Amino acid sequence: MKGVYTTGEVAQICKVSQQTVIRCFDSGKLEGFRVPGSKFRRIPRESLVAFMKKNNIPLDNLDSGKKRILVVDDDEAIVEMFVELLERDGRFEVQTANGGFNAGIMVEKHRPDLMILDYKLPDVNGNVVCQTVRSKPEFDHMRIILISGVAEPSEVQMLLDAGADEFIRKPFQIDQVISRMAELLKL
């Protein structure tokens, strides 16, 4: 469990911009300290918890110790398989979405560390979701694994160019996906 946080980490936990955290810190609403000899601000855990409670910010994102995963696929069997295996693994907290639009909502709401994203979705395809996420600096930390059984070789490069960190072809070995997730998340 972490004892001291950077303003960027607090922004992620509270789901606000880093500038908002800095303004709260500078105005005294969020207590902390400056690193001697630098402009960096640090927020002790106790101060962060008090700030979150005072401002009715849910404490869910505060140090579960698990990496947040968003599984996006319209195939319920694949989603159920990922949820079961990733939760059993113990290192992951799993959210799901069945389409691109819902994926966007879940990304904004839960700020996943990694998204497993199907390419062919019923509403918005995975490449568009990927490009949208990559266009927002607050999601730079998020890793994206695109999966598909229908992508042509030329499409695979387009998906990687859209911002995916990895492309995995269906059918896949779940151990291969979990292993690649662990590498991308530096577990």
Secondary structure in CASP SS format (residue, H / E / C, confidence):
PFRMAT SS
TARGET T0000
AUTHOR 0000-0000-0000
METHOD secondary structure of the structure
MODEL  1
M C 1.00
K C 1.00
G C 1.00
V E 1.00
Y E 1.00
T E 1.00
T H 1.00
G H 1.00
E H 1.00
V H 1.00
A H 1.00
Q H 1.00
I H 1.00
C H 1.00
K C 1.00
V C 1.00
S C 1.00
Q H 1.00
Q H 1.00
T H 1.00
V H 1.00
I H 1.00
R H 1.00
C H 1.00
F H 1.00
D H 1.00
S C 1.00
G C 1.00
K C 1.00
L C 1.00
E C 1.00
G C 1.00
F E 1.00
R E 1.00
V C 1.00
P C 1.00
G C 1.00
S C 1.00
K C 1.00
F C 1.00
R E 1.00
R E 1.00
I E 1.00
P E 1.00
R H 1.00
E H 1.00
S H 1.00
L H 1.00
V H 1.00
A H 1.00
F H 1.00
M H 1.00
K H 1.00
K H 1.00
N C 1.00
N C 1.00
I C 1.00
P C 1.00
L C 1.00
D C 1.00
N C 1.00
L C 1.00
D C 1.00
S C 1.00
G C 1.00
K C 1.00
K E 1.00
R E 1.00
I E 1.00
L E 1.00
V E 1.00
V E 1.00
D C 1.00
D C 1.00
D C 1.00
E H 1.00
A H 1.00
I H 1.00
V H 1.00
E H 1.00
M H 1.00
F H 1.00
V H 1.00
E H 1.00
L H 1.00
L H 1.00
E H 1.00
R H 1.00
D H 1.00
G C 1.00
R C 1.00
F E 1.00
E E 1.00
V E 1.00
Q E 1.00
T E 1.00
A E 1.00
N C 1.00
G C 1.00
G H 1.00
F H 1.00
N H 1.00
A H 1.00
G H 1.00
I H 1.00
M H 1.00
V H 1.00
E H 1.00
K H 1.00
H H 1.00
R C 1.00
P C 1.00
D C 1.00
L E 1.00
M E 1.00
I E 1.00
L E 1.00
D E 1.00
Y C 1.00
K C 1.00
L C 1.00
P C 1.00
D C 1.00
V C 1.00
N C 1.00
G H 1.00
N H 1.00
V H 1.00
V H 1.00
C H 1.00
Q H 1.00
T H 1.00
V H 1.00
R H 1.00
S C 1.00
K C 1.00
P H 1.00
E H 1.00
F H 1.00
D C 1.00
H C 1.00
M C 1.00
R E 1.00
I E 1.00
I E 1.00
L E 1.00
I E 1.00
S E 1.00
G C 1.00
V C 1.00
A C 1.00
E C 1.00
P H 1.00
S H 1.00
E H 1.00
V H 1.00
Q H 1.00
M H 1.00
L H 1.00
L H 1.00
D H 1.00
A C 1.00
G C 1.00
A C 1.00
D C 1.00
E E 1.00
F E 1.00
I E 1.00
R E 1.00
K C 1.00
P C 1.00
F C 1.00
Q C 1.00
I H 1.00
D H 1.00
Q H 1.00
V H 1.00
I H 1.00
S H 1.00
R H 1.00
M H 1.00
A H 1.00
E H 1.00
L H 1.00
L C 1.00
K C 1.00
L C 1.00
END
